[in-house]
């Protein structure tokens, strides 16, 4: 797992750095701000969450909604 950034050009996401393998599955986070920076703690938390999702360690959305009430 790695984090990359890029821009939308002509409706396509152009990733900076090394090219992605053809057919790669990607997740795109869209900021409401023009740019954002993650601190070390936030980046570590994001990477942990991605790792948990990759191993299907997820919480069902319905369970989350029921626990809010």
PDB file with SEQRES, HELIX, SHEET and CRYST1 records, atoms N, CA, C and O in Angstrom:
SEQRES   1 A   69  UNK UNK UNK UNK UNK UNK UNK UNK UNK UNK UNK UNK UNK          
SEQRES   2 A   69  UNK UNK UNK UNK UNK UNK UNK UNK UNK UNK UNK UNK UNK          
SEQRES   3 A   69  UNK UNK UNK UNK UNK UNK UNK UNK UNK UNK UNK UNK UNK          
SEQRES   4 A   69  UNK UNK UNK UNK UNK UNK UNK UNK UNK UNK UNK UNK UNK          
SEQRES   5 A   69  UNK UNK UNK UNK UNK UNK UNK UNK UNK UNK UNK UNK UNK          
SEQRES   6 A   69  UNK UNK UNK UNK                                              
HELIX    1 AA1 UNK A   40  UNK A   54  1                                  15    
HELIX    2 AA2 UNK A   61  UNK A   68  1                                   8    
SHEET    1 AA1 2 UNK A   6  UNK A   9  0                                        
SHEET    2 AA1 2 UNK A  12  UNK A  15 -1                                        
CRYST1    1.000    1.000    1.000  90.00  90.00  90.00 P 1           1          
ATOM      1  N   UNK A   1       0.859  -1.176   0.000  1.00  0.00           N  
ATOM      2  CA  UNK A   1       0.000   0.000   0.000  1.00  0.00           C  
ATOM      3  C   UNK A   1       0.893   1.222   0.000  1.00  0.00           C  
ATOM      4  O   UNK A   1       1.907   1.269   0.695  1.00  0.00           O  
ATOM      5  N   UNK A   2       0.508   2.195  -0.777  1.00  0.00           N  
ATOM      6  CA  UNK A   2       1.253   3.454  -0.801  1.00  0.00           C  
ATOM      7  C   UNK A   2       0.279   4.596  -1.029  1.00  0.00           C  
ATOM      8  O   UNK A   2      -0.840   4.388  -1.500  1.00  0.00           O  
ATOM      9  N   UNK A   3       0.703   5.778  -0.700  1.00  0.00           N  
ATOM     10  CA  UNK A   3      -0.108   6.971  -0.914  1.00  0.00           C  
ATOM     11  C   UNK A   3       0.550   7.777  -2.018  1.00  0.00           C  
ATOM     12  O   UNK A   3       1.757   8.017  -1.987  1.00  0.00           O  
ATOM     13  N   UNK A   4      -0.238   8.190  -2.982  1.00  0.00           N  
ATOM     14  CA  UNK A   4       0.240   9.038  -4.070  1.00  0.00           C  
ATOM     15  C   UNK A   4      -0.717  10.207  -4.193  1.00  0.00           C  
ATOM     16  O   UNK A   4      -1.832  10.171  -3.672  1.00  0.00           O  
ATOM     17  N   UNK A   5      -0.280  11.220  -4.874  1.00  0.00           N  
ATOM     18  CA  UNK A   5      -1.195  12.313  -5.152  1.00  0.00           C  
ATOM     19  C   UNK A   5      -1.142  12.612  -6.636  1.00  0.00           C  
ATOM     20  O   UNK A   5      -0.223  12.191  -7.339  1.00  0.00           O  
ATOM     21  N   UNK A   6      -2.127  13.336  -7.095  1.00  0.00           N  
ATOM     22  CA  UNK A   6      -2.196  13.657  -8.504  1.00  0.00           C  
ATOM     23  C   UNK A   6      -3.204  14.755  -8.757  1.00  0.00           C  
ATOM     24  O   UNK A   6      -3.666  15.407  -7.821  1.00  0.00           O  
ATOM     25  N   UNK A   7      -3.550  14.967 -10.023  1.00  0.00           N  
ATOM     26  CA  UNK A   7      -4.530  15.978 -10.402  1.00  0.00           C  
ATOM     27  C   UNK A   7      -5.476  15.408 -11.436  1.00  0.00           C  
ATOM     28  O   UNK A   7      -5.175  14.423 -12.110  1.00  0.00           O  
ATOM     29  N   UNK A   8      -6.608  16.040 -11.543  1.00  0.00           N  
ATOM     30  CA  UNK A   8      -7.554  15.673 -12.587  1.00  0.00           C  
ATOM     31  C   UNK A   8      -7.247  16.530 -13.806  1.00  0.00           C  
ATOM     32  O   UNK A   8      -7.209  17.758 -13.725  1.00  0.00           O  
ATOM     33  N   UNK A   9      -7.028  15.865 -14.935  1.00  0.00           N  
ATOM     34  CA  UNK A   9      -6.752  16.541 -16.206  1.00  0.00           C  
ATOM     35  C   UNK A   9      -7.664  15.900 -17.248  1.00  0.00           C  
ATOM     36  O   UNK A   9      -7.561  14.707 -17.535  1.00  0.00           O  
ATOM     37  N   UNK A  10      -8.544  16.702 -17.798  1.00  0.00           N  
ATOM     38  CA  UNK A  10      -9.461  16.176 -18.806  1.00  0.00           C  
ATOM     39  C   UNK A  10     -10.355  15.074 -18.272  1.00  0.00           C  
ATOM     40  O   UNK A  10     -10.732  14.161 -19.007  1.00  0.00           O  
ATOM     41  N   UNK A  11     -10.698  15.159 -16.982  1.00  0.00           N  
ATOM     42  CA  UNK A  11     -11.585  14.177 -16.385  1.00  0.00           C  
ATOM     43  C   UNK A  11     -10.895  12.901 -15.920  1.00  0.00           C  
ATOM     44  O   UNK A  11     -11.565  11.981 -15.452  1.00  0.00           O  
ATOM     45  N   UNK A  12      -9.567  12.825 -16.039  1.00  0.00           N  
ATOM     46  CA  UNK A  12      -8.808  11.650 -15.611  1.00  0.00           C  
ATOM     47  C   UNK A  12      -7.844  12.035 -14.507  1.00  0.00           C  
ATOM     48  O   UNK A  12      -7.312  13.145 -14.502  1.00  0.00           O  
ATOM     49  N   UNK A  13      -7.617  11.126 -13.572  1.00  0.00           N  
ATOM     50  CA  UNK A  13      -6.669  11.381 -12.494  1.00  0.00           C  
ATOM     51  C   UNK A  13      -5.274  11.032 -13.005  1.00  0.00           C  
ATOM     52  O   UNK A  13      -5.022   9.902 -13.421  1.00  0.00           O  
ATOM     53  N   UNK A  14      -4.380  12.002 -12.971  1.00  0.00           N  
ATOM     54  CA  UNK A  14      -2.988  11.809 -13.364  1.00  0.00           C  
ATOM     55  C   UNK A  14      -2.176  11.743 -12.077  1.00  0.00           C  
ATOM     56  O   UNK A  14      -2.084  12.728 -11.344  1.00  0.00           O  
ATOM     57  N   UNK A  15      -1.587  10.583 -11.803  1.00  0.00           N  
ATOM     58  CA  UNK A  15      -0.858  10.350 -10.563  1.00  0.00           C  
ATOM     59  C   UNK A  15       0.590  10.791 -10.723  1.00  0.00           C  
ATOM     60  O   UNK A  15       1.230  10.499 -11.733  1.00  0.00           O  
ATOM     61  N   UNK A  16       1.102  11.496  -9.718  1.00  0.00           N  
ATOM     62  CA  UNK A  16       2.498  11.912  -9.711  1.00  0.00           C  
ATOM     63  C   UNK A  16       3.384  10.723  -9.348  1.00  0.00           C  
ATOM     64  O   UNK A  16       2.918   9.770  -8.724  1.00  0.00           O  
ATOM     65  N   UNK A  17       4.630  10.774  -9.728  1.00  0.00           N  
ATOM     66  CA  UNK A  17       5.581   9.731  -9.348  1.00  0.00           C  
ATOM     67  C   UNK A  17       5.532   8.533 -10.274  1.00  0.00           C  
ATOM     68  O   UNK A  17       5.205   8.647 -11.455  1.00  0.00           O  
ATOM     69  N   UNK A  18       5.868   7.366  -9.706  1.00  0.00           N  
ATOM     70  CA  UNK A  18       5.925   6.143 -10.494  1.00  0.00           C  
ATOM     71  C   UNK A  18       4.553   5.794 -11.055  1.00  0.00           C  
ATOM     72  O   UNK A  18       3.541   5.978 -10.379  1.00  0.00           O  
ATOM     73  N   UNK A  19       4.510   5.295 -12.280  1.00  0.00           N  
ATOM     74  CA  UNK A  19       3.209   4.921 -12.852  1.00  0.00           C  
ATOM     75  C   UNK A  19       2.611   3.727 -12.121  1.00  0.00           C  
ATOM     76  O   UNK A  19       3.330   2.895 -11.567  1.00  0.00           O  
ATOM     77  N   UNK A  20       1.297   3.658 -12.128  1.00  0.00           N  
ATOM     78  CA  UNK A  20       0.585   2.535 -11.516  1.00  0.00           C  
ATOM     79  C   UNK A  20       0.515   1.385 -12.512  1.00  0.00           C  
ATOM     80  O   UNK A  20       0.526   1.590 -13.726  1.00  0.00           O  
ATOM     81  N   UNK A  21       0.442   0.167 -11.971  1.00  0.00           N  
ATOM     82  CA  UNK A  21       0.280  -1.006 -12.832  1.00  0.00           C  
ATOM     83  C   UNK A  21      -1.079  -0.954 -13.497  1.00  0.00           C  
ATOM     84  O   UNK A  21      -2.065  -0.563 -12.872  1.00  0.00           O  
ATOM     85  N   UNK A  22      -1.140  -1.345 -14.757  1.00  0.00           N  
ATOM     86  CA  UNK A  22      -2.399  -1.390 -15.486  1.00  0.00           C  
ATOM     87  C   UNK A  22      -3.385  -2.272 -14.725  1.00  0.00           C  
ATOM     88  O   UNK A  22      -3.039  -3.375 -14.301  1.00  0.00           O  
ATOM     89  N   UNK A  23      -4.604  -1.787 -14.554  1.00  0.00           N  
ATOM     90  CA  UNK A  23      -5.635  -2.537 -13.853  1.00  0.00           C  
ATOM     91  C   UNK A  23      -5.613  -2.368 -12.343  1.00  0.00           C  
ATOM     92  O   UNK A  23      -6.400  -3.004 -11.641  1.00  0.00           O  
ATOM     93  N   UNK A  24      -4.712  -1.509 -11.822  1.00  0.00           N  
ATOM     94  CA  UNK A  24      -4.649  -1.282 -10.376  1.00  0.00           C  
ATOM     95  C   UNK A  24      -5.977  -0.740  -9.875  1.00  0.00           C  
ATOM     96  O   UNK A  24      -6.626   0.057 -10.553  1.00  0.00           O  
ATOM     97  N   UNK A  25      -6.376  -1.172  -8.690  1.00  0.00           N  
ATOM     98  CA  UNK A  25      -7.542  -0.612  -8.033  1.00  0.00           C  
ATOM     99  C   UNK A  25      -7.059   0.507  -7.126  1.00  0.00           C  
ATOM    100  O   UNK A  25      -6.130   0.319  -6.340  1.00  0.00           O  
ATOM    101  N   UNK A  26      -7.682   1.659  -7.231  1.00  0.00           N  
ATOM    102  CA  UNK A  26      -7.258   2.810  -6.438  1.00  0.00           C  
ATOM    103  C   UNK A  26      -8.441   3.383  -5.675  1.00  0.00           C  
ATOM    104  O   UNK A  26      -9.595   3.202  -6.065  1.00  0.00           O  
ATOM    105  N   UNK A  27      -8.140   4.077  -4.582  1.00  0.00           N  
ATOM    106  CA  UNK A  27      -9.123   4.825  -3.825  1.00  0.00           C  
ATOM    107  C   UNK A  27      -8.739   6.292  -3.934  1.00  0.00           C  
ATOM    108  O   UNK A  27      -7.582   6.654  -3.721  1.00  0.00           O  
ATOM    109  N   UNK A  28      -9.695   7.124  -4.262  1.00  0.00           N  
ATOM    110  CA  UNK A  28      -9.432   8.551  -4.431  1.00  0.00           C  
ATOM    111  C   UNK A  28     -10.136   9.306  -3.310  1.00  0.00           C  
ATOM    112  O   UNK A  28     -11.354   9.205  -3.161  1.00  0.00           O  
ATOM    113  N   UNK A  29      -9.376  10.060  -2.524  1.00  0.00           N  
ATOM    114  CA  UNK A  29      -9.932  10.940  -1.502  1.00  0.00           C  
ATOM    115  C   UNK A  29      -9.933  12.346  -2.078  1.00  0.00           C  
ATOM    116  O   UNK A  29      -8.903  12.822  -2.554  1.00  0.00           O  
ATOM    117  N   UNK A  30     -11.063  13.005  -2.039  1.00  0.00           N  
ATOM    118  CA  UNK A  30     -11.177  14.336  -2.621  1.00  0.00           C  
ATOM    119  C   UNK A  30     -11.339  15.343  -1.494  1.00  0.00           C  
ATOM    120  O   UNK A  30     -12.286  15.273  -0.711  1.00  0.00           O  
ATOM    121  N   UNK A  31     -10.417  16.264  -1.425  1.00  0.00           N  
ATOM    122  CA  UNK A  31     -10.461  17.300  -0.399  1.00  0.00           C  
ATOM    123  C   UNK A  31     -11.358  18.439  -0.840  1.00  0.00           C  
ATOM    124  O   UNK A  31     -11.380  18.807  -2.014  1.00  0.00           O  
ATOM    125  N   UNK A  32     -12.099  18.997   0.110  1.00  0.00           N  
ATOM    126  CA  UNK A  32     -12.889  20.182  -0.180  1.00  0.00           C  
ATOM    127  C   UNK A  32     -12.002  21.416  -0.279  1.00  0.00           C  
ATOM    128  O   UNK A  32     -12.413  22.451  -0.804  1.00  0.00           O  
ATOM    129  N   UNK A  33     -10.801  21.295   0.225  1.00  0.00           N  
ATOM    130  CA  UNK A  33      -9.837  22.393   0.162  1.00  0.00           C  
ATOM    131  C   UNK A  33      -8.926  22.164  -1.031  1.00  0.00           C  
ATOM    132  O   UNK A  33      -8.891  21.071  -1.596  1.00  0.00           O  
ATOM    133  N   UNK A  34      -8.202  23.183  -1.404  1.00  0.00           N  
ATOM    134  CA  UNK A  34      -7.299  23.055  -2.538  1.00  0.00           C  
ATOM    135  C   UNK A  34      -6.160  22.081  -2.224  1.00  0.00           C  
ATOM    136  O   UNK A  34      -5.779  21.287  -3.085  1.00  0.00           O  
ATOM    137  N   UNK A  35      -5.630  22.128  -1.045  1.00  0.00           N  
ATOM    138  CA  UNK A  35      -4.572  21.208  -0.638  1.00  0.00           C  
ATOM    139  C   UNK A  35      -4.765  20.855   0.827  1.00  0.00           C  
ATOM    140  O   UNK A  35      -5.465  21.556   1.558  1.00  0.00           O  
ATOM    141  N   UNK A  36      -4.145  19.772   1.247  1.00  0.00           N  
ATOM    142  CA  UNK A  36      -4.148  19.432   2.652  1.00  0.00           C  
ATOM    143  C   UNK A  36      -2.865  18.677   2.954  1.00  0.00           C  
ATOM    144  O   UNK A  36      -2.239  18.095   2.068  1.00  0.00           O  
ATOM    145  N   UNK A  37      -2.496  18.702   4.209  1.00  0.00           N  
ATOM    146  CA  UNK A  37      -1.293  18.015   4.653  1.00  0.00           C  
ATOM    147  C   UNK A  37      -1.657  17.171   5.859  1.00  0.00           C  
ATOM    148  O   UNK A  37      -2.347  17.633   6.769  1.00  0.00           O  
ATOM    149  N   UNK A  38      -1.194  15.942   5.860  1.00  0.00           N  
ATOM    150  CA  UNK A  38      -1.403  15.075   7.011  1.00  0.00           C  
ATOM    151  C   UNK A  38      -0.160  15.120   7.881  1.00  0.00           C  
ATOM    152  O   UNK A  38       0.965  15.036   7.387  1.00  0.00           O  
ATOM    153  N   UNK A  39      -0.376  15.253   9.173  1.00  0.00           N  
ATOM    154  CA  UNK A  39       0.726  15.125  10.112  1.00  0.00           C  
ATOM    155  C   UNK A  39       1.104  13.654  10.221  1.00  0.00           C  
ATOM    156  O   UNK A  39       0.396  12.787   9.710  1.00  0.00           O  
ATOM    157  N   UNK A  40       2.206  13.378  10.881  1.00  0.00           N  
ATOM    158  CA  UNK A  40       2.678  12.001  11.016  1.00  0.00           C  
ATOM    159  C   UNK A  40       1.634  11.099  11.662  1.00  0.00           C  
ATOM    160  O   UNK A  40       1.431   9.968  11.222  1.00  0.00           O  
ATOM    161  N   UNK A  41       0.973  11.595  12.702  1.00  0.00           N  
ATOM    162  CA  UNK A  41      -0.036  10.799  13.416  1.00  0.00           C  
ATOM    163  C   UNK A  41      -1.243  10.507  12.519  1.00  0.00           C  
ATOM    164  O   UNK A  41      -1.738   9.380  12.494  1.00  0.00           O  
ATOM    165  N   UNK A  42      -1.715  11.514  11.789  1.00  0.00           N  
ATOM    166  CA  UNK A  42      -2.859  11.323  10.900  1.00  0.00           C  
ATOM    167  C   UNK A  42      -2.517  10.389   9.743  1.00  0.00           C  
ATOM    168  O   UNK A  42      -3.334   9.555   9.353  1.00  0.00           O  
ATOM    169  N   UNK A  43      -1.315  10.527   9.196  1.00  0.00           N  
ATOM    170  CA  UNK A  43      -0.906   9.645   8.103  1.00  0.00           C  
ATOM    171  C   UNK A  43      -0.826   8.193   8.597  1.00  0.00           C  
ATOM    172  O   UNK A  43      -1.256   7.276   7.897  1.00  0.00           O  
ATOM    173  N   UNK A  44      -0.283   7.986   9.784  1.00  0.00           N  
ATOM    174  CA  UNK A  44      -0.193   6.638  10.358  1.00  0.00           C  
ATOM    175  C   UNK A  44      -1.593   6.059  10.569  1.00  0.00           C  
ATOM    176  O   UNK A  44      -1.817   4.879  10.300  1.00  0.00           O  
ATOM    177  N   UNK A  45      -2.536   6.875  11.047  1.00  0.00           N  
ATOM    178  CA  UNK A  45      -3.907   6.413  11.266  1.00  0.00           C  
ATOM    179  C   UNK A  45      -4.570   6.054   9.935  1.00  0.00           C  
ATOM    180  O   UNK A  45      -5.294   5.062   9.854  1.00  0.00           O  
ATOM    181  N   UNK A  46      -4.329   6.848   8.899  1.00  0.00           N  
ATOM    182  CA  UNK A  46      -4.885   6.563   7.585  1.00  0.00           C  
ATOM    183  C   UNK A  46      -4.318   5.255   7.036  1.00  0.00           C  
ATOM    184  O   UNK A  46      -5.068   4.423   6.525  1.00  0.00           O  
ATOM    185  N   UNK A  47      -3.018   5.069   7.135  1.00  0.00           N  
ATOM    186  CA  UNK A  47      -2.396   3.845   6.640  1.00  0.00           C  
ATOM    187  C   UNK A  47      -2.897   2.616   7.405  1.00  0.00           C  
ATOM    188  O   UNK A  47      -3.096   1.555   6.813  1.00  0.00           O  
ATOM    189  N   UNK A  48      -3.101   2.758   8.719  1.00  0.00           N  
ATOM    190  CA  UNK A  48      -3.647   1.661   9.521  1.00  0.00           C  
ATOM    191  C   UNK A  48      -5.063   1.321   9.066  1.00  0.00           C  
ATOM    192  O   UNK A  48      -5.406   0.147   8.924  1.00  0.00           O  
ATOM    193  N   UNK A  49      -5.882   2.343   8.838  1.00  0.00           N  
ATOM    194  CA  UNK A  49      -7.253   2.120   8.388  1.00  0.00           C  
ATOM    195  C   UNK A  49      -7.273   1.428   7.025  1.00  0.00           C  
ATOM    196  O   UNK A  49      -8.104   0.551   6.788  1.00  0.00           O  
ATOM    197  N   UNK A  50      -6.373   1.814   6.140  1.00  0.00           N  
ATOM    198  CA  UNK A  50      -6.289   1.175   4.825  1.00  0.00           C  
ATOM    199  C   UNK A  50      -5.893  -0.285   4.972  1.00  0.00           C  
ATOM    200  O   UNK A  50      -6.454  -1.153   4.303  1.00  0.00           O  
ATOM    201  N   UNK A  51      -4.924  -0.562   5.850  1.00  0.00           N  
ATOM    202  CA  UNK A  51      -4.493  -1.942   6.094  1.00  0.00           C  
ATOM    203  C   UNK A  51      -5.641  -2.777   6.639  1.00  0.00           C  
ATOM    204  O   UNK A  51      -5.841  -3.914   6.213  1.00  0.00           O  
ATOM    205  N   UNK A  52      -6.402  -2.215   7.585  1.00  0.00           N  
ATOM    206  CA  UNK A  52      -7.552  -2.925   8.144  1.00  0.00           C  
ATOM    207  C   UNK A  52      -8.590  -3.215   7.058  1.00  0.00           C  
ATOM    208  O   UNK A  52      -9.152  -4.309   7.011  1.00  0.00           O  
ATOM    209  N   UNK A  53      -8.840  -2.251   6.199  1.00  0.00           N  
ATOM    210  CA  UNK A  53      -9.804  -2.452   5.120  1.00  0.00           C  
ATOM    211  C   UNK A  53      -9.310  -3.517   4.145  1.00  0.00           C  
ATOM    212  O   UNK A  53     -10.099  -4.331   3.667  1.00  0.00           O  
ATOM    213  N   UNK A  54      -8.024  -3.516   3.851  1.00  0.00           N  
ATOM    214  CA  UNK A  54      -7.458  -4.511   2.931  1.00  0.00           C  
ATOM    215  C   UNK A  54      -7.629  -5.935   3.454  1.00  0.00           C  
ATOM    216  O   UNK A  54      -7.774  -6.868   2.665  1.00  0.00           O  
ATOM    217  N   UNK A  55      -7.613  -6.109   4.768  1.00  0.00           N  
ATOM    218  CA  UNK A  55      -7.781  -7.460   5.317  1.00  0.00           C  
ATOM    219  C   UNK A  55      -9.228  -7.717   5.736  1.00  0.00           C  
ATOM    220  O   UNK A  55      -9.508  -8.649   6.490  1.00  0.00           O  
ATOM    221  N   UNK A  56     -10.146  -6.879   5.237  1.00  0.00           N  
ATOM    222  CA  UNK A  56     -11.585  -7.011   5.491  1.00  0.00           C  
ATOM    223  C   UNK A  56     -11.941  -6.889   6.963  1.00  0.00           C  
ATOM    224  O   UNK A  56     -12.924  -7.482   7.406  1.00  0.00           O  
ATOM    225  N   UNK A  57     -11.166  -6.137   7.729  1.00  0.00           N  
ATOM    226  CA  UNK A  57     -11.461  -5.865   9.135  1.00  0.00           C  
ATOM    227  C   UNK A  57     -12.329  -4.601   9.169  1.00  0.00           C  
ATOM    228  O   UNK A  57     -11.866  -3.514   9.514  1.00  0.00           O  
ATOM    229  N   UNK A  58     -13.596  -4.780   8.801  1.00  0.00           N  
ATOM    230  CA  UNK A  58     -14.498  -3.649   8.615  1.00  0.00           C  
ATOM    231  C   UNK A  58     -15.681  -3.735   9.571  1.00  0.00           C  
ATOM    232  O   UNK A  58     -15.978  -4.801  10.111  1.00  0.00           O  
ATOM    233  N   UNK A  59     -16.339  -2.627   9.771  1.00  0.00           N  
ATOM    234  CA  UNK A  59     -17.568  -2.567  10.557  1.00  0.00           C  
ATOM    235  C   UNK A  59     -18.700  -2.268   9.579  1.00  0.00           C  
ATOM    236  O   UNK A  59     -18.601  -1.345   8.771  1.00  0.00           O  
ATOM    237  N   UNK A  60     -19.765  -3.042   9.653  1.00  0.00           N  
ATOM    238  CA  UNK A  60     -20.909  -2.852   8.780  1.00  0.00           C  
ATOM    239  C   UNK A  60     -21.548  -1.483   9.048  1.00  0.00           C  
ATOM    240  O   UNK A  60     -21.731  -1.094  10.202  1.00  0.00           O  
ATOM    241  N   UNK A  61     -21.876  -0.776   8.004  1.00  0.00           N  
ATOM    242  CA  UNK A  61     -22.466   0.560   8.132  1.00  0.00           C  
ATOM    243  C   UNK A  61     -23.752   0.567   8.935  1.00  0.00           C  
ATOM    244  O   UNK A  61     -23.999   1.499   9.699  1.00  0.00           O  
ATOM    245  N   UNK A  62     -24.586  -0.473   8.772  1.00  0.00           N  
ATOM    246  CA  UNK A  62     -25.836  -0.563   9.529  1.00  0.00           C  
ATOM    247  C   UNK A  62     -25.557  -0.652  11.023  1.00  0.00           C  
ATOM    248  O   UNK A  62     -26.285  -0.070  11.826  1.00  0.00           O  
ATOM    249  N   UNK A  63     -24.485  -1.393  11.409  1.00  0.00           N  
ATOM    250  CA  UNK A  63     -24.121  -1.498  12.818  1.00  0.00           C  
ATOM    251  C   UNK A  63     -23.700  -0.137  13.375  1.00  0.00           C  
ATOM    252  O   UNK A  63     -24.042   0.211  14.505  1.00  0.00           O  
ATOM    253  N   UNK A  64     -22.969   0.613  12.588  1.00  0.00           N  
ATOM    254  CA  UNK A  64     -22.532   1.947  13.029  1.00  0.00           C  
ATOM    255  C   UNK A  64     -23.757   2.839  13.256  1.00  0.00           C  
ATOM    256  O   UNK A  64     -23.842   3.524  14.275  1.00  0.00           O  
ATOM    257  N   UNK A  65     -24.688   2.833  12.326  1.00  0.00           N  
ATOM    258  CA  UNK A  65     -25.879   3.681  12.441  1.00  0.00           C  
ATOM    259  C   UNK A  65     -26.718   3.273  13.655  1.00  0.00           C  
ATOM    260  O   UNK A  65     -27.225   4.135  14.373  1.00  0.00           O  
ATOM    261  N   UNK A  66     -26.865   1.980  13.886  1.00  0.00           N  
ATOM    262  CA  UNK A  66     -27.646   1.523  15.042  1.00  0.00           C  
ATOM    263  C   UNK A  66     -26.989   1.941  16.352  1.00  0.00           C  
ATOM    264  O   UNK A  66     -27.690   2.235  17.320  1.00  0.00           O  
ATOM    265  N   UNK A  67     -25.668   1.974  16.403  1.00  0.00           N  
ATOM    266  CA  UNK A  67     -24.966   2.325  17.643  1.00  0.00           C  
ATOM    267  C   UNK A  67     -24.956   3.821  17.896  1.00  0.00           C  
ATOM    268  O   UNK A  67     -24.657   4.248  19.012  1.00  0.00           O  
ATOM    269  N   UNK A  68     -25.270   4.624  16.903  1.00  0.00           N  
ATOM    270  CA  UNK A  68     -25.318   6.074  17.081  1.00  0.00           C  
ATOM    271  C   UNK A  68     -26.580   6.464  17.847  1.00  0.00           C  
ATOM    272  O   UNK A  68     -26.564   7.388  18.660  1.00  0.00           O  
ATOM    273  N   UNK A  69     -27.653   5.760  17.582  1.00  0.00           N  
ATOM    274  CA  UNK A  69     -28.951   6.090  18.180  1.00  0.00           C  
ATOM    275  C   UNK A  69     -28.983   5.811  19.653  1.00  0.00           C  
ATOM    276  O   UNK A  69     -30.004   6.035  20.303  1.00  0.00           O  
TER     277      UNK A  69                                                      
END                                                                             
